[in-house]
Structures are given as C-alpha cells and as structure tokens.
C-alpha cells in the first residue's frame, strides 16, 4: 500500500521543514523575482544541512515543487510546501475532493456497477463497434428489466461491500482523526445527516468549459512556471473566441456524462432509498444546447458513414437475408422494366 512515508522518499518530516525554512532564510528582502528564477539564484551552500549535499537538497526541492501550485514569488510557493509536508498526498492541481488520503478505503461498488462490470465484456463481444455510451445504455436497460431474483445476487454482494467499507472507514477515522473532521464537513466519505457512512452518490458531471480546462491543465501543469490561475484565465479567453465546431467535442462529452449521471442517480436511488437526490441543473448552457441540437442534423456523407458502421456490426445471417432481399428486388425491377419496354414498343407498332 502507498503510504505517507513513500511520499518523503527517505527524508523525515523535520528534514523537509529544515529544507524549506533554510530556503526561506536565503530569500532576500522585498523579493520580486519569479520563483523558478529565484531558486536558481539562492545560495544553496547556506541552505544545505546535516549530511545532505547541495545536489540532494536541490533534487528534493524539485520533487516537492512538482506537487505545488505555481506562484509569482518563491516565498508564496514555500508556504504551500509546508502544507504539502503535513499532507504529502495533496496535489494542488486537483480539487479538494480528489485529494484522498492514500490509506483511505475505496468506496464500494453499487449493485448496478457490479452487474455492469460482470456483463460489460460479454455485451461488448455481442455488439462489436458499439460506442461506450450506447453500450452503457444497453447494459443499464438490461439491468432495469432484470428480475428481482437475479438482482438479489448483486444486491447481496453490494450490501456486503458496504458493510466492509463502513468498518474500514471507522478504523480509518480512528487512525486519522484530522481526516474524519475534514471529510465530515462534506460528502466525500464521512457520515451524512442520517449517519450513513460513505454513501455520497454519483459524482456530478462537469460543464463543457470545465472539461476543456481540466484536459488542458493535465497537458501543461508540468510546464516551467505554470500558474493555474493565469492558465485558467487564458483558457477562459480562448473558450470565448472558440468556434462552434471546436467546442462541439466538449459539448458532446459533457452531454454524455450528464446523461450517464442522471441514469446512475435513478439506479442509486432505487438501491439506497434514504439517499436524497441533490438538485441538478443541466451542465449545458442555452447556447450549447442549441449547438448540440443543430449537430444532430447530419450531412448525407455523415449519414452514410454511420450506416457503414452499423452494417459492420450486423451478424452474417442477417447480412445474407438483406442480400437475398436486394437480389429479389433487382429481379422484380428488371422484370418491370422489361414489361414497360414491351408495352411501349407495342403502342408504336
């Protein structure tokens, strides 16, 4: 299991604080240099301590720096470094909900998800070429009409997993009381108003713009001097001037996630009667809905491409039936054409 000590890679917490404090002491007064420029200009001979060399101190700082947000000056970055040392599993590029303690138990699967994982491979083989969204809808529809007797198998398994999860969470909160306090304030795995541990429900989908930003941040967060605030502002300006065609993939993606979320909420509510469905507003704006609706009017070329995809997934037996039907139609057309030609020739005689 990945633990807190793994984050420090041989360094103790006091050693890391000593490193950060030494760097703080080395910063000149009224510093205005960008943090990465200041790091290079620090007197590392004064910062090194104990048995650690200059290179070891520099390398350790580089490892810590990758987990922190990019600020304007080094002093601000070092403030984040102290927070990270206390909670080294924290990634400042991610939201608070996603910054899970490495020892926190994973949430249990619902009855539907157990059924989905059990049948996914079988359905994928039966319907080759079908997109994941359509495949998920197909499996959800099958689960919806599943008999209560067959559902009981998955309900029982899910119930056992929930009980195990509650026990693990209680032990986790005993070992990490700070995390118990922090998670008790939201729905991230603590107890809800009714005392149910670890029943947060499905995660709400993101808007097209947020999906766009999330994707771009993953690509550029390791860039030198990266600043999340500045980068988000750049993305916002780019999104405003972006054409409808370029926005379309993000709009479709957000719409698919929204559809899947609403399906999951219904299933989750049926399996957890005490669950209060949170208020939900569509992640698509009025303009984005209009763009999506217009995209549904496909061109003849796109229609033919879609038909070709569907034809590939048709079983050979059905293909043979269609082939025979086409041959029959062709014969009838040829016969009809022959009769018309003979009739015309008789009239001219």
DRENROLO-640557 format. One record per residue (C-alpha): residue in one letter; x, z, y. Coordinates in Angstrom, 3 decimals, padded with zeros to 6 digits. Layout:
N
["a"; [X; Z; Y]];
...
end
This chain:
349
["x"; [000.000; 000.000; 000.000]];
["x"; [001.196; -000.822; 003.504]];
["x"; [001.801; 002.465; 005.355]];
["x"; [002.763; 003.646; 008.821]];
["x"; [006.385; 004.161; 007.757]];
["x"; [006.590; 000.480; 006.828]];
["x"; [005.987; -000.401; 010.488]];
["x"; [009.091; 001.525; 011.623]];
["x"; [011.395; -000.033; 009.012]];
["x"; [013.768; 002.914; 008.626]];
["x"; [013.535; 004.243; 012.175]];
["x"; [011.837; 007.589; 012.818]];
["x"; [009.211; 008.064; 015.498]];
["x"; [011.603; 010.227; 017.563]];
["x"; [014.256; 007.467; 017.339]];
["x"; [011.805; 004.906; 018.697]];
["x"; [010.799; 007.185; 021.566]];
["x"; [014.505; 007.731; 022.323]];
["x"; [015.000; 003.949; 022.472]];
["x"; [012.039; 003.423; 024.810]];
["x"; [012.990; 006.351; 027.061]];
["x"; [016.578; 005.061; 027.236]];
["x"; [015.302; 001.645; 028.359]];
["x"; [013.062; 003.290; 030.965]];
["x"; [016.043; 005.203; 032.385]];
["x"; [018.021; 001.959; 032.585]];
["x"; [015.409; 000.159; 034.732]];
["x"; [016.394; 000.040; 038.427]];
["x"; [014.020; 001.398; 041.074]];
["x"; [011.432; -000.991; 042.569]];
["x"; [011.901; -003.400; 039.666]];
["x"; [010.003; -006.699; 040.141]];
["x"; [011.655; -008.915; 037.522]];
["x"; [009.563; -010.339; 034.686]];
["x"; [010.018; -008.077; 031.645]];
["x"; [011.930; -010.560; 029.450]];
["x"; [014.383; -011.245; 032.299]];
["x"; [014.869; -007.517; 032.871]];
["x"; [015.502; -006.867; 029.151]];
["x"; [018.456; -009.269; 029.233]];
["x"; [019.914; -007.590; 032.332]];
["x"; [019.694; -003.997; 031.047]];
["x"; [022.919; -002.108; 030.325]];
["x"; [022.474; -001.728; 026.559]];
["x"; [025.729; 000.200; 026.235]];
["x"; [023.982; 003.025; 028.097]];
["x"; [020.793; 002.660; 026.063]];
["x"; [022.307; 002.798; 022.549]];
["x"; [022.322; 006.264; 020.966]];
["x"; [023.300; 008.129; 017.809]];
["x"; [024.623; 005.828; 015.081]];
["x"; [022.649; 002.800; 016.322]];
["x"; [024.629; -000.102; 017.780]];
["x"; [023.689; -002.250; 020.793]];
["x"; [022.546; -005.090; 018.496]];
["x"; [020.439; -002.759; 016.357]];
["x"; [018.710; -001.375; 019.457]];
["x"; [018.078; -004.876; 020.800]];
["x"; [016.705; -006.120; 017.488]];
["x"; [014.435; -003.113; 017.128]];
["x"; [013.072; -003.681; 020.626]];
["x"; [012.400; -007.362; 019.821]];
["x"; [010.440; -006.278; 016.737]];
["x"; [008.325; -003.845; 018.800]];
["x"; [007.864; -006.353; 021.629]];
["x"; [006.091; -008.827; 019.317]];
["x"; [003.286; -006.294; 018.808]];
["x"; [002.661; -005.614; 022.514]];
["x"; [000.913; -007.367; 025.365]];
["x"; [002.950; -009.370; 027.874]];
["x"; [003.012; -007.656; 031.279]];
["x"; [004.580; -008.556; 034.599]];
["x"; [007.388; -005.991; 034.504]];
["x"; [009.264; -004.142; 031.741]];
["x"; [008.100; -000.653; 032.785]];
["x"; [004.480; -001.592; 032.069]];
["x"; [005.423; -003.053; 028.692]];
["x"; [007.293; 000.111; 027.714]];
["x"; [004.134; 002.107; 028.422]];
["x"; [002.378; 000.070; 025.738]];
["x"; [005.363; 000.579; 023.445]];
["x"; [004.739; 004.352; 023.448]];
["x"; [001.111; 003.775; 022.475]];
["x"; [002.227; 001.482; 019.651]];
["x"; [004.694; 004.075; 018.291]];
["x"; [001.809; 006.558; 017.972]];
["x"; [-000.363; 003.902; 016.251]];
["x"; [002.031; 001.252; 014.886]];
["x"; [-000.735; -000.685; 013.104]];
["x"; [-002.122; -001.623; 016.534]];
["x"; [-001.942; -005.251; 017.627]];
["x"; [-002.686; -005.620; 021.340]];
["x"; [-003.726; -009.243; 020.852]];
["x"; [-006.691; -008.154; 018.770]];
["x"; [-009.854; -006.284; 019.735]];
["x"; [-010.153; -002.570; 019.010]];
["x"; [-012.498; -003.155; 016.058]];
["x"; [-009.918; -005.313; 014.304]];
["x"; [-007.101; -002.771; 014.736]];
["x"; [-007.732; -000.979; 011.470]];
["x"; [-005.535; 001.800; 010.195]];
["x"; [-003.562; 000.359; 007.227]];
["x"; [-004.770; 003.166; 004.946]];
["x"; [-008.462; 002.784; 005.831]];
["x"; [-010.564; 001.727; 002.803]];
["x"; [-012.074; -001.751; 002.905]];
["x"; [-015.814; -001.997; 003.383]];
["x"; [-017.877; -002.517; 000.218]];
["x"; [-019.487; -005.863; -000.540]];
["x"; [-023.258; -006.305; -000.335]];
["x"; [-025.362; -007.423; -003.309]];
["x"; [-025.575; -010.892; -001.795]];
["x"; [-021.798; -011.178; -001.303]];
["x"; [-021.222; -010.120; -004.922]];
["x"; [-023.665; -012.826; -006.033]];
["x"; [-022.042; -015.336; -003.649]];
["x"; [-018.519; -014.721; -004.994]];
["x"; [-019.809; -014.803; -008.559]];
["x"; [-021.562; -018.172; -008.145]];
["x"; [-019.512; -019.934; -005.459]];
["x"; [-017.137; -021.765; -007.827]];
["x"; [-019.986; -022.837; -010.138]];
["x"; [-022.062; -024.219; -007.238]];
["x"; [-019.016; -025.981; -005.727]];
["x"; [-018.405; -027.816; -009.026]];
["x"; [-022.075; -028.706; -009.352]];
["x"; [-022.217; -030.067; -005.786]];
["x"; [-018.809; -031.657; -005.048]];
["x"; [-018.221; -032.801; -001.486]];
["x"; [-020.797; -030.397; -000.044]];
["x"; [-019.645; -028.633; 003.154]];
["x"; [-019.179; -024.852; 003.055]];
["x"; [-022.088; -024.238; 005.452]];
["x"; [-024.503; -026.243; 003.279]];
["x"; [-023.096; -024.639; 000.121]];
["x"; [-023.613; -021.140; 001.577]];
["x"; [-027.217; -022.013; 002.483]];
["x"; [-027.802; -023.295; -001.047]];
["x"; [-026.440; -020.089; -002.611]];
["x"; [-028.427; -017.931; -000.144]];
["x"; [-031.617; -019.813; -001.053]];
["x"; [-030.924; -019.291; -004.777]];
["x"; [-030.329; -015.563; -004.212]];
["x"; [-033.534; -015.313; -002.174]];
["x"; [-035.611; -016.579; -005.123]];
["x"; [-033.676; -014.600; -007.739]];
["x"; [-035.882; -012.364; -009.914]];
["x"; [-035.719; -008.628; -009.274]];
["x"; [-034.334; -008.084; -012.786]];
["x"; [-031.393; -010.414; -012.139]];
["x"; [-030.847; -008.930; -008.668]];
["x"; [-030.635; -005.451; -010.169]];
["x"; [-027.229; -006.276; -011.696]];
["x"; [-025.757; -006.955; -008.248]];
["x"; [-027.693; -004.129; -006.560]];
["x"; [-026.285; -001.600; -009.036]];
["x"; [-022.732; -002.873; -008.576]];
["x"; [-023.091; -002.806; -004.776]];
["x"; [-024.506; 000.742; -004.904]];
["x"; [-021.512; 001.948; -006.962]];
["x"; [-019.123; 000.322; -004.499]];
["x"; [-020.901; 002.010; -001.561]];
["x"; [-020.631; 005.424; -003.204]];
["x"; [-016.909; 004.906; -003.893]];
["x"; [-016.428; 003.723; -000.313]];
["x"; [-018.143; 006.829; 001.124]];
["x"; [-015.879; 009.095; -000.916]];
["x"; [-012.755; 007.183; 000.147]];
["x"; [-013.849; 007.258; 003.804]];
["x"; [-014.434; 011.006; 003.705]];
["x"; [-010.931; 011.555; 002.279]];
["x"; [-009.517; 009.161; 004.885]];
["x"; [-011.198; 011.055; 007.751]];
["x"; [-009.864; 014.352; 006.388]];
["x"; [-006.324; 012.945; 006.327]];
["x"; [-006.702; 011.203; 009.716]];
["x"; [-008.974; 013.320; 011.977]];
["x"; [-007.999; 011.272; 015.075]];
["x"; [-009.332; 008.125; 013.435]];
["x"; [-012.546; 009.965; 012.480]];
["x"; [-013.132; 010.816; 016.145]];
["x"; [-012.310; 007.302; 017.340]];
["x"; [-014.469; 005.491; 014.762]];
["x"; [-017.342; 007.931; 015.162]];
["x"; [-017.926; 006.534; 018.660]];
["x"; [-018.743; 003.035; 017.419]];
["x"; [-019.965; 001.252; 014.323]];
["x"; [-016.554; 000.482; 012.920]];
["x"; [-016.768; 002.567; 009.773]];
["x"; [-017.828; 006.105; 010.809]];
["x"; [-021.285; 007.654; 010.434]];
["x"; [-024.363; 006.188; 012.084]];
["x"; [-027.287; 008.150; 013.573]];
["x"; [-028.809; 008.646; 010.115]];
["x"; [-025.497; 009.840; 008.632]];
["x"; [-024.774; 006.716; 006.635]];
["x"; [-021.042; 006.156; 006.287]];
["x"; [-019.651; 002.660; 006.526]];
["x"; [-022.843; 000.576; 006.921]];
["x"; [-022.108; -001.439; 010.095]];
["x"; [-023.995; -004.570; 009.104]];
["x"; [-022.839; -008.185; 009.542]];
["x"; [-020.407; -008.951; 012.374]];
["x"; [-021.980; -010.773; 015.330]];
["x"; [-020.759; -014.344; 015.943]];
["x"; [-018.678; -015.416; 018.942]];
["x"; [-019.658; -017.924; 021.630]];
["x"; [-018.039; -021.417; 021.657]];
["x"; [-015.752; -020.379; 024.526]];
["x"; [-014.607; -017.186; 022.784]];
["x"; [-013.863; -019.131; 019.600]];
["x"; [-011.852; -021.576; 021.701]];
["x"; [-009.834; -018.774; 023.347]];
["x"; [-009.298; -016.910; 020.052]];
["x"; [-007.907; -020.061; 018.442]];
["x"; [-005.591; -020.869; 021.369]];
["x"; [-004.293; -017.283; 021.578]];
["x"; [-003.237; -017.427; 017.908]];
["x"; [-001.221; -020.559; 018.664]];
["x"; [000.528; -019.260; 021.791]];
["x"; [000.709; -015.461; 021.533]];
["x"; [004.325; -015.644; 020.326]];
["x"; [005.420; -017.732; 023.328]];
["x"; [008.057; -016.044; 025.557]];
["x"; [006.436; -014.232; 028.490]];
["x"; [002.920; -014.642; 027.082]];
["x"; [000.265; -012.797; 029.143]];
["x"; [-003.193; -012.507; 027.607]];
["x"; [-004.922; -012.057; 030.978]];
["x"; [-003.238; -015.094; 032.537]];
["x"; [-003.721; -017.193; 029.400]];
["x"; [-007.451; -016.337; 029.214]];
["x"; [-007.861; -017.380; 032.856]];
["x"; [-006.151; -020.700; 032.071]];
["x"; [-008.473; -021.230; 029.094]];
["x"; [-011.499; -020.451; 031.275]];
["x"; [-010.477; -023.080; 033.831]];
["x"; [-009.765; -025.610; 031.078]];
["x"; [-013.138; -024.942; 029.440]];
["x"; [-014.980; -025.574; 032.731]];
["x"; [-013.408; -029.019; 033.125]];
["x"; [-013.539; -029.926; 029.410]];
["x"; [-015.724; -032.878; 028.405]];
["x"; [-018.750; -032.553; 026.124]];
["x"; [-017.023; -034.345; 023.226]];
["x"; [-014.085; -031.918; 023.265]];
["x"; [-016.440; -028.931; 023.449]];
["x"; [-018.554; -030.204; 020.560]];
["x"; [-016.420; -028.830; 017.638]];
["x"; [-016.516; -025.307; 019.134]];
["x"; [-020.270; -025.547; 019.811]];
["x"; [-020.964; -026.668; 016.224]];
["x"; [-018.685; -023.958; 014.837]];
["x"; [-020.437; -021.258; 016.890]];
["x"; [-023.855; -022.596; 015.826]];
["x"; [-022.856; -022.492; 012.143]];
["x"; [-021.609; -018.918; 012.494]];
["x"; [-024.811; -017.906; 014.286]];
["x"; [-026.971; -019.424; 011.519]];
["x"; [-024.914; -017.660; 008.848]];
["x"; [-025.109; -014.338; 010.766]];
["x"; [-028.919; -014.454; 011.016]];
["x"; [-029.163; -015.154; 007.264]];
["x"; [-026.789; -012.267; 006.492]];
["x"; [-028.795; -009.884; 008.711]];
["x"; [-032.009; -010.657; 006.775]];
["x"; [-030.293; -010.075; 003.442]];
["x"; [-028.530; -006.936; 004.671]];
["x"; [-031.810; -005.505; 005.986]];
["x"; [-033.538; -006.152; 002.631]];
["x"; [-030.738; -004.278; 000.837]];
["x"; [-030.433; -001.487; 003.452]];
["x"; [-033.977; -000.543; 004.635]];
["x"; [-032.608; 002.110; 007.053]];
["x"; [-030.475; -000.452; 008.837]];
["x"; [-031.680; -001.067; 012.415]];
["x"; [-031.292; -004.735; 013.299]];
["x"; [-029.387; -004.907; 016.621]];
["x"; [-030.851; -007.047; 019.439]];
["x"; [-029.465; -010.563; 019.268]];
["x"; [-029.224; -013.322; 021.836]];
["x"; [-028.043; -016.802; 020.917]];
["x"; [-024.311; -017.374; 021.446]];
["x"; [-025.085; -020.853; 022.804]];
["x"; [-025.958; -021.374; 026.458]];
["x"; [-028.839; -023.663; 027.504]];
["x"; [-026.355; -026.441; 028.284]];
["x"; [-024.576; -026.011; 024.927]];
["x"; [-027.892; -026.170; 023.064]];
["x"; [-028.682; -029.458; 024.817]];
["x"; [-025.261; -030.876; 023.863]];
["x"; [-025.828; -029.826; 020.245]];
["x"; [-029.332; -031.371; 020.116]];
["x"; [-028.073; -034.685; 021.525]];
["x"; [-025.258; -034.786; 018.993]];
["x"; [-027.832; -034.830; 016.216]];
["x"; [-028.816; -038.393; 017.204]];
["x"; [-026.091; -040.140; 015.233]];
["x"; [-024.960; -043.770; 015.577]];
["x"; [-025.615; -046.296; 012.743]];
["x"; [-021.937; -046.129; 011.796]];
["x"; [-022.023; -042.304; 011.542]];
["x"; [-025.248; -042.533; 009.520]];
["x"; [-023.631; -044.922; 007.041]];
["x"; [-020.584; -042.647; 006.739]];
["x"; [-022.869; -039.692; 005.966]];
["x"; [-024.785; -041.762; 003.371]];
["x"; [-021.457; -042.737; 001.755]];
["x"; [-020.530; -039.054; 001.455]];
["x"; [-023.880; -038.246; -000.136]];
["x"; [-023.560; -041.194; -002.551]];
["x"; [-020.266; -039.799; -003.851]];
["x"; [-021.993; -036.547; -004.837]];
["x"; [-024.804; -038.324; -006.769]];
["x"; [-024.426; -037.974; -010.591]];
["x"; [-023.635; -041.169; -012.558]];
["x"; [-027.001; -041.106; -014.356]];
["x"; [-028.847; -041.243; -011.039]];
["x"; [-026.493; -043.936; -009.721]];
["x"; [-027.301; -046.104; -012.761]];
["x"; [-031.015; -045.647; -012.104]];
["x"; [-030.598; -046.779; -008.488]];
["x"; [-028.519; -049.766; -009.649]];
["x"; [-031.240; -050.877; -012.078]];
["x"; [-033.866; -050.489; -009.365]];
["x"; [-031.836; -052.678; -006.984]];
["x"; [-031.459; -055.360; -009.672]];
["x"; [-035.208; -055.327; -010.246]];
["x"; [-035.897; -055.680; -006.519]];
["x"; [-033.410; -058.567; -006.248]];
["x"; [-035.075; -060.407; -009.163]];
["x"; [-038.501; -059.948; -007.578]];
["x"; [-037.213; -061.194; -004.206]];
["x"; [-035.665; -064.252; -005.825]];
["x"; [-038.944; -064.970; -007.656]];
["x"; [-040.945; -064.542; -004.462]];
["x"; [-038.544; -066.823; -002.604]];
["x"; [-038.913; -069.493; -005.344]];
["x"; [-042.735; -069.351; -005.162]];
["x"; [-042.695; -069.704; -001.344]];
["x"; [-040.356; -072.717; -001.511]];
["x"; [-042.517; -074.448; -004.186]];
["x"; [-045.664; -073.826; -002.172]];
["x"; [-044.133; -075.323; 000.965]];
["x"; [-042.941; -078.378; -000.964]];
["x"; [-046.449; -078.937; -002.426]];
["x"; [-048.008; -078.820; 001.055]];
["x"; [-045.665; -081.527; 002.306]];
["x"; [-046.406; -083.861; -000.620]];
end
